[in-house]
Amino acid sequence: MAIPGCGVLGAAVIIGEAADATRFASKAAFARSNGTAPIPVWSGDKVRVRLNRGGNRTVNHALHMIAVTQVRGDGEGATYFTKQLTAGKTKTEALRLLRRRISTVSTGPCSPTNPTSANPSTRYPRRP
């Protein structure tokens, strides 16, 4: 994986736990599966989202470690994190948003909408 802050172990965890990313219908489905999809919570006129405690915690932990590593550096992750802080988000919310963004990027090469990914029906042909 060519994601800044993602080491060999983090990439192995994400690839191994995701099994085959083409099995997810969309990037949002992958985010739901690994617990980075937001859960809407509202009271009165104020609409907020909260942390999703469900999903695959192993993948979520790997994404969290990548996000923390990106925040410490000077790359896109740190820029995105500071942009969210200046927009009024808390540190926890900004880190959650960065984790979701990394989740979306990590499914890029394997997503079913990517024309370079293999068609599952041609990978496993029917036996006569």
Summary of the structure (lengths in Angstrom):
residues: 128
radius of gyration: 16.4
end to end distance: 37.6
largest distance: 61.1
contacts: 332
relative contact order: 0.19
helix: 56%
strand: 8%
